[in-house]
Amino acid sequence: MARRGENIRKRKDGRWEGRYIKGRKPDRAAIWGYVYGRTYTAVKKELTARKNALQTYTLSANNVTFSELSQNWESSISLGVKTSTAAHYHYTLAHYILPVLGKMRLQILNEMILERGLLQIITPQDGCHKPLAHSMAQECLVLVRRICRYAAHLHLMPPVQIEITLPKLMAKSSAVLNKDEQEQVDRYVASAPTSRKAGLLLMMQMGLRIGEVCGLQWNDFDLTAGVLSVRRTVKRIYIAGGRTKVVVQTPKTHSSIRQIPIPKGILQILNRLYISHAPQEWFLSGNASKPVEPRCYRKSLRSYLRRAGVPTVNPHALRHTFATTCLQAGCNVKTLSELLGHAGSDITMKRYVHTCWDWKRAEMERIFP
C-alpha cells in the first residue's frame, strides 16, 4: 500500500514506486512522473528531489506553446545578433522546427518528445521537405537546445538534455584554380578591365568574400597607400511570407573588418578605373544609389570565368584559391588568417588550405631527394 500523502508504494515485483505531478494538461488533468527504486528510502529521496526541482517551474494550464516561446526567444536575442543572423534563425524555425514542435505546450515537453520531434524534422516522413544534411540538422538541434535553455532560464520548463545522432558529415574538397588558370583570369581582366571584372581579382588575389566585394565603395580604396579597407558586406535575407530583402551590414565577424595591402597588378587596374568614378559610389554598380547583390554578381562571375577559359568554380573557390596559393608560396599562417579575416589560424588551416598534386610532388622530392 502507498504510504499516506507520499504517493509511494511497493510493487508486486518487489520494487518501490513513487509518483509526482510534473505538469498539467489543458483540462487540468495531472501529468504524472514516476520514480523507481529497490528501497523505500531511495525512492523517497529521489521523489523529494524531483518535487523540489519542479517547484521552481511554472505548471500552468495556460502554459505557452513552443511557437510562442520561440517568438519570445527571437525578441530576446534581436539586439545581440546581426539582421542576417536573426533572419536565418527565423527562416529555420518557420520552415523546419515549428511545423513539428510549434503547437506543443512546454508542460508536456521532455527529452523523448523533443528528440523524436527533431528526428522527424531531419528525416520527414510526409515529404514536406528533403531530408536535412549535417549542417542544417545541426543548426536545428542547436536552435532547439538554445530555446529550451531560454525556457529553463525563465522557469517555464525543467532543463532538458537533448542528444541525437546527426546525419554524417560529407567531406567536401573545394576546387581551386591552378597557377595557369589564375594567369588566364589575370590576362582576361587586364585586357578590358571593368569594376565587375576586377572583383574577380579581389577574390582570387586578396581573399575577399563575394558579399564583401559587393559591399565595397570607392572610398574603401586608398590608392595612394595601396590599401583596401573591408568595412561592410551585402546579403539577401529572408523576412517573412516567402519575401526577402537586401541588407548592407558589417562583415561576417569582428575579425573580418580588416585592411589588406593591394597587389601591384590590381592597383594598376584600379587606378585606371577610378578616373571615371566618385568616392561614394559602389564599386561594382558604379552608382551611389544601391550596390550589386551577391546573387546577381555570382552570375557575372560564372560568365567571366567561362570567357577566361577556366573552370566555372563557385565564387568561394576563388577565396580558397587565394588561401592555397599563399600557403604554397610560404605565407605565414597567422598572416594569412588576418588577411582572410578569420578569428584564428586554426580556422584557416581547417577550412581553406588545400593541397594540390604539384605541391605534394614537390614536398616528396624535397624530403626524399
N, C-alpha and C positions, 0 to 999 in steps of 0.2 A: 504493500500500500504506500501511496505517496504520503510523505510527512506533511502535516497540516501547514498550509501557507507557503511551502517551499517549492512545490512542483517538482519534487524529486521522488522517484520510485525505483524499486528493484524489479528488473525484467525477469522473464522466465529463463533467459539464457544465463542468468547469474550476474549480468552487468547492471550498473546503476544508470538511470537516465534522468536527466534534468532538462526542463524546457523553460523558455522565456519568450516574451513578446519582443520581436526585433523590428516590428513595423505594423502598420495597419492598412488595409485595403480601402478604396474609396467609400465602401459601405460601412466602414469602421470595424469590420471583421479583423480579428487578430492574425498576424503572420507570425508563426511560431518558429523559433530556432531551437536546436537540440544539442545537448552535451552528453557524452557517454564516458563511463569510466568503470574501473574494476572495484573501486571503493566509494562509499558514500562521501567521505571527506574530500577525495579528489574531485568528484563531480560538483560538490558544493563550492569548492574553491574556484573552479573554472566558471561555474554559473555566476558567482558573485562578480568575478572579473568581467564577464560579458555584460552583465547588467550595469555595472559601473561605467563601462565604456559607452554603452548606449544612452546613458543619462545625459550625455553632452550633445546628443544629436537630436534633431527635430523629427519626431514620429507623428506626423500630422496627416489627417485625411486629405488635406489640400496640398500635399507635397507637390513640388514643381516637377515638370517633365524634364527629360534630358535636353529637349529642344529649348525650353525656357532657360535652363541652366546655361546652355552653350551661348545663348544670346547675352546673358549677363557676363559670362567669361570674356566674350569678344569685346564688350564695352570696357571691361576692367583692364585689358591689355592694349587698347587702341592708342593710348598716348605713348606707349613704350616701344612700338614697332612701326616700321615703315608702312606707307599706304599699300604698297605692293604685297608686303608680307601679310597684312591684315586681309587683303582681298583674296590671297591664296588660301588662307585659313578658312575664310567664309565659303569659298568655292568647294574645298574639300569636305567641309561639313555638309553643305547643301546637297552635293551630288553623291556622296558616298555614305557618310555616317548617319545623318539624321533620318534618311528614309528607313533605316533599320532600327535605330535606337531612339529616335526623336520623340515618339509618343510614350515611351516607357517612363514611369514615375520613379523617382530616386529611391523611394522606400522599398521597392522590390528588386533593385539592382544589387547584384553580388558578383563575385568573380566568375562564376559559371555562366550567368546570363550575359555578362559583358564579353567574355571570351567567345561564347557561341555567336554573339552578335558580330564580333569582329571577323570571325571565320566566314560568316555569311556576307559581310562587306567585301572581303578579299576574294572569295570564290562564290559569287551569287548564283543561286540555282534558278532564279527567274529570268536570267538573261538581261537584266536591266542595264548592265554594263559588262565589259570584258573583265576577266579575272585580273586583279591588280598585280603588277610586278613588284619586286622587292622594295623599291624606293617609295612608291605611293602607299604600299601596305604598311611600311614602317612609319610613314607620316600619319596615317590613320591611327595606328597604335599609339604614337606619341601624343596626338591630339586628345584621344580618349583618356589617356593617363593624366594629362595636364588638367583636363576639365574635371575629372574625378578628384584630383588633389585640391582643386579650387572648391569643390563641393564639401570636401572634408574640412578645409580651412574655414568655411562658413558654417560648419557643424550641421550640414544638411544630410550627410551620409557618413558612415564609418569609412576609414581608409581601406582601399582595396589594392590587391597586388595582382596585376593582370599579366599573364605570361602565355604567349602563343608562339608557335614556330612560323616564321615568315617565309615567303617564297624564296627559293635560292637566288642569291645574287649572281647574275650572269656577268662575268668579267668581259669588259669591252676594251679593245685596243683602238684608240682613236688614230685615224690615218694622219700622216704628216706629209708635207711636201719635201722631196729631197732637194739637194743643192741645185741640180739642173733645173728642176721645176720652179724653184724660187727665182732663179735668174730669168727664166721665161716670163714670170709675172712682173719682175722688175723692169724688163725691157718693154713689156706691153704697156705698163703705166707710164713710163718715161717717154714713149713715142708720141702720145697725145694725152697729156695729163689733165685730169679734172679732179675736183674735190672728192667726188664719189669714188673714182678710181684710186686716188691717193689713200682712201680709207683702207683699202686692201693692204697697203704697206704699213699703215699704223697698227694693224692687227698682226701681220706676219713678221714685222721687224721691230715692233715696240710692245707687242703683247697685250694690246687693248682688247677688251670685250666688245661685242657688237653694240651693246647698249651704250657703252662709254663713247664709242665713235659717234653714234647718233646724237649724243649729248654734248658734243664739242661745239664751241663757238670760236670765232677767230681770235677773240681776246684771250683765249686759253693758250695761244701760241706766243711765246716770247722768241721771235725770230732773231733778235739781236743776240740774246744769250744762248739760243738754241735749246730751249727747254719747253716742254709741254706740261701743263697742269691739268690733271684729271680731277674734275670737281663735281660732275653730275652724270647721270645715266638716264636713258629713256626706256620706258617699258609700257606695254599694253597690259592692263589688268582687268579682271572680272569685277563687275559691280553688283548687279542683281538682274533677275529676269532674263538671263541669257545675254545681257548687254555688257559691253566692255568700253574702256576709255584709255587714252594715252596719258601717262603721267611722266613728269620730269622730276627726279629726286636725286638725293645724294647717292654715290656709288654703293656697291653691294655691302661693304664693310667699312669701318673707320680706316683700316689699312689701305683700302682701295683709293682713298683720297691721297694722291701722290703726285710727284714731279718726275718726269722721265726725260733724260737727255735725248735730243733728236738726232738721229744719224745724218751724216752729211748729205747723202743722196736724197733723203726725204726733205731735208732742209732746203736744198736747191729747188725742188719741185714746189714747196710751199711758198718760197719767195716769188716764184713766177706766178703762182695763183693769187697771192694776196693783193696784188695790184688792183684787181677789179672788185674787191670786197671791203666792207666796213667791219670794224672790230666787233660790233654787237650782232652780226649776222651768224646764223647757224652754219657750221662748217659744211655739212652735206647738202642742205636745202638751198643755201645761197641767199636766204632772206631772213628777216628778223621776226617774222610772224610765227612760224612754228617749225620744229625740227622734223627730220625724216624718222619714221618709226622703224624699229628693227625688222618687222615683218616685211616691209617694202624693200628695205635695203638688202635683206637676205636674197631676194630675187635678183637684185642688181649684181650681187657678188657671184652668184651662180653663172650669170651671163658673162661677167668679166673673166672668170676662170676658164670658161669654155673658149672664149675668144683668145685667151692667152695660150691655149693648147695644153692645159694641165688638168688633172682630175678635179671634178667639181665637188670638193670636200665641203663639209659643213663649216660655217663661219668659225666655230670654236676650235676647229682643227688648225686654223691659222695661228691661234694663240698657242696651241700645242706645238706647232712648228717652231715658233719663236723660242719656247722653253727648251725644246730639244736641241735646236741649233746653238743656243747659248751654252748649254751643258757640254755639248760635243766640242765646243771651242775652248772649254776650260773655265767657263764663268763660275765664280764663287756662288754656291747655292744660296747663301744668305742675301747676296746682292741680287740674284735673280728673283728671289722671293719678294724683295721690296719692289723690284721693277714690275712684277706681276700684281702687286697689291695684296699679297697673302699675309695672314696674321702670323704665320710661322713657316720655316723652311720645310717642315715635315709635310705640309700640305703640297708644297711644290714637288717634292720627291714622289709623293704618293699618286698625285693626280695628273701631273703634266709632263713628267720626264719619261720619254720613251726611247728605247734604243733602236738603232737601225742595223741592217746587216753589215754595212761598211764599217760601222763603229765596232761591232763585235769582232769582225775580222782583224781590224787594226789592233784591238786590245789583245787578241790571241797571239798575233805576231810579235807584239811588244813583250808579252810575258814569256812566250816560248819561241824565241828567235831561231 
